[in-house]
């Protein structure tokens, strides 16, 4: 593979800029700038020079082949964080035979060199994009190899079941019973139950990873935009006394006690002759129907009957203007009721993610569904068919970890990674 380099820290001014080099000759290239680096995995303070020109004072580290993140020889230069220094050092590396790494290329090499499986790669990508504490925890489980550990245990069950089946096939003419032992079907049933449990927890895990959408719906001039501004603690939506002010859907991303939530401020729901407002109302209904939850906001605590789904939250707005009514109410003017509302919303969403499994990507769920389908075997089937079902299950598990058939996913997965990772 080519010798590649990239800045591993975000571009711009900062305390430190880290330049990462990977591939055969990474150490030699680093030593061209900073002199000898005799010991791997030790940091050395060095003066970087190129053709007699002093470039910077930096820390230099190298990792030998087989013990680095990518599995290749890797060198790192920890520079001062001025962009001009990073640009100059990268220019020298380019003139010396290395090329700029593509997005995700370091991680891609780690996968291709067997340092990570595909589920760990996806988990790492999720970790880099995590916005909340719960997203971080889920991503760490994935990137730490928890799914790979599960698959290894499942493969042990398959190996045991497969060996028992092969005995009945290979020694059918010997003094060995030709019936498939009942233990085989017990093992396959156990495996099916464990895989089904992971599949059933996928929707919750996917929502935890991507976040929930909550639409704020109701008639015009009921305070929906003031509502979202109050939560944002800034003006993200226009507020006026004119009905139909909101036309487009305004999104606010919040961290609700570790759960990522996107609040949608939508156009007021009403019949109108205004063409533009009518388009906004149509878009509001479509987006609200697709949302995970709706907050029905009105001055009288009424829900939109066409959009209401059991589990939605019904809230009376402008509680500062009236008193004594039952039900949940809020005031965007003084903030009363918002803590209770957000707690109610959190409780509902927390319950929905309580059964989240470790798989959080559709690719992973699809591989497990295929594996589960292969385990649908009857006790009266010939041993050869049972053996083939076991083999197909093993193939699906290999696809889950990217050991086979991963090529179609690689470009999509790594395109979301940043350059330098």
C-alpha positions in Angstrom: 0.0 0.0 0.0 1.0 3.6 -0.5 2.8 5.5 2.2 0.0 7.9 3.4 -0.1 10.9 5.8 -2.7 13.2 7.2 -3.4 15.7 10.0 -5.3 13.6 12.6 -6.4 16.6 14.7 -9.1 19.1 13.4 -7.7 21.7 11.1 -7.3 25.2 12.5 -5.4 26.9 15.3 -4.9 24.9 18.5 -2.5 23.7 21.1 -1.3 20.7 19.2 -1.5 19.4 15.6 -0.9 15.6 15.1 0.4 14.4 11.7 0.0 10.6 11.2 2.0 8.6 8.7 1.3 5.0 7.8 2.8 2.4 5.5 6.1 0.9 4.7 8.8 3.5 5.3 6.8 5.6 7.8 9.7 5.5 10.3 12.3 6.4 7.6 10.2 9.3 6.5 9.7 10.6 10.0 13.5 10.3 10.7 14.1 12.4 7.6 12.6 15.3 9.5 13.5 14.5 13.2 16.5 12.2 13.2 16.7 8.8 14.8 13.8 7.2 16.7 15.3 4.1 18.2 12.5 2.8 20.5 8.9 2.1 19.4 6.0 3.4 21.4 8.1 6.0 23.1 7.7 9.8 22.7 10.8 11.8 21.8 11.3 15.5 21.8 12.9 16.4 18.5 13.6 19.5 16.3 12.2 19.0 12.9 14.4 20.1 10.0 14.3 19.7 6.3 17.3 20.5 4.1 18.8 22.6 6.9 15.5 24.6 7.5 14.2 24.3 11.1 10.4 23.6 10.9 9.3 23.1 14.5 10.0 21.5 17.9 7.8 18.4 18.3 7.2 15.1 19.9 7.9 12.1 17.6 6.5 8.5 18.1 6.6 5.4 15.9 4.9 2.1 16.1 6.3 -1.0 14.5 4.5 -3.1 11.9 1.8 -5.2 13.5 1.3 -3.1 16.7 -0.2 0.1 15.4 -3.8 1.2 14.8 -3.6 0.4 11.1 -1.4 -2.7 11.5 1.3 -1.1 9.5 4.4 0.9 10.5 3.1 4.2 11.8 4.8 7.4 12.8 3.2 10.4 14.5 4.5 14.0 14.8 3.0 16.1 17.5 3.5 19.7 16.3 2.6 23.1 17.7 -0.9 23.9 16.6 -0.3 26.7 14.1 -1.8 25.9 10.7 1.2 27.2 8.9 3.4 24.6 10.7 1.1 21.7 9.8 0.9 22.8 6.2 4.7 23.1 5.9 5.3 19.7 7.4 2.7 18.1 5.2 4.2 19.7 2.1 7.6 18.2 3.0 5.9 14.7 3.4 4.3 15.1 0.0 7.6 16.0 -1.6 9.3 13.0 0.1 7.1 10.3 -1.5 4.0 10.1 0.7 0.4 11.0 -0.3 -2.5 12.6 1.5 -4.8 10.0 3.0 -8.4 9.8 1.9 -11.3 10.0 4.3 -11.3 7.0 6.6 -8.2 5.4 5.0 -6.4 4.8 8.2 -9.4 2.9 9.6 -9.9 1.1 6.3 -6.3 -0.2 6.5 -6.9 -1.3 10.1 -9.9 -3.3 8.8 -8.1 -4.8 5.8 -5.1 -5.7 8.0 -7.4 -7.6 10.5 -7.0 -5.1 13.3 -10.8 -4.4 13.4 -13.9 -6.2 12.2 -16.6 -4.3 10.3 -18.9 -4.0 13.3 -16.0 -2.4 15.2 -15.4 0.0 12.3 -19.1 1.0 12.4 -18.9 1.5 16.1 -15.8 3.7 15.7 -17.7 5.8 13.2 -20.6 6.1 15.6 -18.2 7.1 18.4 -16.8 9.9 16.3 -20.3 11.2 15.6 -21.7 10.7 19.1 -23.5 13.7 20.5 -24.9 12.3 23.8 -23.7 10.2 26.6 -25.9 7.2 25.7 -24.7 7.4 22.1 -21.1 7.3 23.4 -21.8 4.2 25.5 -23.4 2.3 22.7 -20.6 3.2 20.2 -18.0 2.2 22.7 -19.6 -1.2 23.1 -19.6 -1.7 19.3 -16.1 -0.3 18.7 -14.7 -2.3 21.6 -15.7 -5.6 19.9 -18.7 -6.7 22.0 -20.5 -7.9 19.0 -17.5 -9.8 17.8 -17.3 -11.5 21.1 -21.0 -12.5 20.8 -20.4 -13.9 17.3 -17.5 -15.9 18.5 -19.7 -17.6 21.2 -22.3 -18.2 18.5 -19.8 -19.8 16.3 -18.8 -22.2 19.1 -22.4 -23.4 19.2 -22.4 -23.8 15.4 -19.1 -25.7 15.4 -20.5 -28.1 18.1 -23.7 -28.6 16.2 -22.0 -29.0 12.9 -19.6 -31.6 14.3 -22.5 -33.7 15.6 -24.2 -33.6 12.2 -21.1 -34.5 10.3 -20.7 -37.6 12.4 -24.1 -38.8 11.4 -23.2 -38.1 7.7 -19.7 -39.4 7.5 -20.1 -42.5 9.5 -23.6 -43.5 8.4 -22.3 -47.0 7.4 -20.4 -47.5 10.7 -21.6 -48.4 14.1 -22.8 -44.9 14.8 -26.5 -43.9 14.9 -27.5 -42.2 11.7 -30.2 -40.0 13.4 -29.2 -36.5 14.1 -28.6 -36.1 17.9 -31.3 -34.1 19.6 -28.4 -32.0 21.1 -28.0 -30.4 17.6 -31.5 -29.0 17.6 -31.1 -27.8 21.2 -28.0 -25.9 20.2 -29.6 -24.4 17.1 -32.7 -23.4 19.1 -30.5 -21.8 21.7 -28.7 -19.9 19.0 -31.9 -18.8 17.3 -33.3 -17.4 20.6 -30.1 -15.4 21.3 -30.0 -14.0 17.7 -33.8 -13.2 17.9 -33.2 -11.3 21.1 -30.5 -9.1 19.4 -32.8 -8.5 16.4 -35.8 -7.5 18.6 -33.6 -4.9 20.3 -32.4 -3.4 17.0 -35.1 -0.8 16.5 -34.4 0.7 19.9 -30.6 0.6 19.4 -31.0 2.3 16.0 -33.1 5.0 17.5 -30.6 5.5 20.3 -27.8 5.8 17.7 -29.6 8.2 15.3 -31.9 10.0 17.7 -35.6 10.5 18.0 -37.8 13.0 16.0 -40.5 14.8 18.0 -42.9 17.0 16.1 -44.6 20.0 17.8 -48.0 20.2 16.2 -51.1 22.3 16.7 -53.2 25.2 15.3 -51.6 28.6 14.3 -50.7 31.1 17.0 -50.6 28.6 19.8 -47.0 29.2 20.7 -45.2 26.4 19.0 -42.3 28.6 17.9 -42.1 30.3 21.3 -42.1 26.7 22.8 -39.1 25.7 20.8 -37.3 29.0 21.4 -37.8 28.4 25.2 -36.2 25.0 25.0 -33.4 26.2 22.9 -32.8 29.2 25.1 -32.3 31.3 22.0 -34.4 32.4 19.0 -34.3 29.6 16.5 -37.8 30.3 15.1 -39.6 33.5 14.1 -42.4 34.6 16.5 -45.2 37.0 15.6 -48.9 37.6 16.2 -49.6 36.8 12.5 -51.1 33.4 12.1 -49.2 31.2 9.7 -45.7 32.8 10.3 -44.0 29.4 10.4 -43.9 27.9 6.9 -40.8 25.7 6.8 -40.0 23.0 9.3 -37.5 24.2 11.9 -35.3 21.6 13.6 -33.7 21.8 17.0 -31.3 19.1 18.1 -31.1 18.6 21.9 -29.5 16.3 24.4 -32.3 15.0 26.6 -30.4 13.3 29.5 -28.3 11.4 27.1 -31.0 10.8 24.4 -30.5 12.7 21.1 -33.8 14.3 20.2 -34.7 16.5 17.2 -37.6 18.8 17.9 -39.6 19.9 14.8 -41.4 23.2 14.8 -44.1 22.8 12.2 -46.6 25.1 10.4 -49.9 25.7 12.2 -52.4 23.1 11.1 -55.4 24.8 9.4 -57.2 25.1 6.1 -55.8 28.1 4.1 -56.0 29.7 0.7 -52.3 30.9 0.9 -50.5 28.6 -1.5 -47.1 28.8 0.4 -48.7 28.3 3.8 -50.7 25.4 2.4 -47.4 23.7 1.3 -46.0 24.3 4.8 -49.1 22.7 6.4 -48.8 19.6 4.0 -45.1 19.3 4.9 -45.9 19.6 8.6 -48.5 16.7 8.4 -46.2 14.4 6.5 -43.2 15.1 8.8 -45.4 14.8 11.9 -46.8 11.4 10.8 -43.3 10.1 10.3 -42.0 11.4 13.6 -41.4 9.1 16.6 -43.7 11.2 18.8 -45.8 14.3 18.6 -46.4 17.0 21.2 -49.9 18.4 20.5 -49.8 22.1 21.6 -52.9 24.2 21.8 -54.4 26.9 24.0 -57.1 24.5 25.2 -55.1 21.3 25.5 -56.7 19.6 22.4 -54.9 17.1 20.2 -55.1 17.0 16.4 -57.4 14.0 15.9 -55.9 13.1 12.5 -52.3 13.0 13.8 -52.8 11.7 17.4 -51.2 8.4 18.2 -51.5 6.7 21.6 -48.4 7.7 23.5 -48.3 11.3 22.1 -48.1 14.2 24.6 -51.0 16.7 24.8 -50.0 20.1 26.2 -51.9 23.3 26.9 -49.9 26.4 26.0 -49.9 29.9 27.4 -50.6 28.8 30.9 -49.7 32.2 32.2 -52.9 33.5 30.7 -55.2 31.0 32.3 -55.4 28.9 35.5 -57.2 26.0 36.9 -57.4 23.7 33.8 -56.4 20.0 34.1 -53.6 18.3 32.2 -50.1 19.3 31.3 -49.5 23.0 30.6 -46.6 25.2 29.8 -45.8 28.9 29.5 -43.1 30.0 27.1 -43.2 33.4 28.8 -42.1 32.3 32.2 -41.0 28.8 31.6 -43.5 27.1 33.9 -44.2 23.5 33.1 -41.2 22.9 30.8 -39.3 20.8 33.3 -42.3 18.5 33.8 -42.8 18.3 30.1 -39.2 17.4 29.3 -39.2 14.8 32.1 -42.4 13.3 30.6 -40.8 13.2 27.2 -37.6 11.6 28.6 -39.6 8.9 30.4 -41.4 7.9 27.2 -38.3 7.8 25.1 -36.2 6.1 27.8 -38.8 3.3 27.9 -38.5 2.9 24.1 -34.8 2.4 24.2 -34.7 0.2 27.3 -34.4 -3.0 25.3 -31.7 -1.8 22.9 -29.3 -4.5 21.7 -25.8 -4.1 20.5 -26.7 -4.0 16.8 -27.6 -0.5 15.6 -27.1 -0.6 11.8 -29.5 -2.0 9.3 -26.6 -3.9 7.7 -26.0 -5.8 10.9 -29.7 -6.5 11.5 -30.0 -7.8 7.9 -27.1 -10.2 8.4 -28.7 -11.5 11.7 -32.1 -11.9 10.1 -30.5 -14.1 7.4 -28.7 -16.1 10.0 -31.9 -16.6 12.0 -33.8 -17.7 8.9 -31.1 -20.3 8.2 -31.8 -21.8 11.6 -35.4 -22.7 10.8 -34.8 -26.5 10.5 -37.1 -29.4 11.3 -36.0 -32.4 13.3 -37.0 -34.7 10.4 -34.8 -33.1 7.8 -31.9 -35.1 6.3 -28.5 -34.5 7.9 -27.1 -32.9 4.7 -29.8 -30.2 4.7 -29.2 -29.5 8.4 -25.5 -29.3 7.8 -26.1 -26.8 5.0 -28.3 -24.7 7.2 -25.5 -24.5 9.8 -23.0 -23.5 7.1 -25.3 -20.8 5.8 -25.7 -19.4 9.4 -21.9 -19.3 9.7 -21.6 -17.4 6.4 -24.2 -14.8 7.6 -22.2 -14.3 10.8 -19.0 -13.8 8.8 -20.9 -11.2 6.7 -21.9 -9.5 9.9 -18.3 -9.0 10.9 -17.1 -8.2 7.4 -15.0 -11.4 7.0 -16.7 -12.0 3.6 -18.8 -10.0 1.3 -17.8 -6.6 2.8 -16.7 -4.9 -0.4 -20.2 -3.5 -1.2 -20.3 -1.7 2.1 -16.8 -0.3 2.5 -17.0 2.8 0.4 -20.3 3.8 2.1 -19.0 3.2 5.6 -15.6 4.9 5.2 -17.0 7.9 3.3 -18.5 9.1 6.6 -15.1 9.1 8.3 -13.0 12.3 8.6 -9.6 12.6 6.9 -6.9 11.6 9.4 -9.0 8.7 10.8 
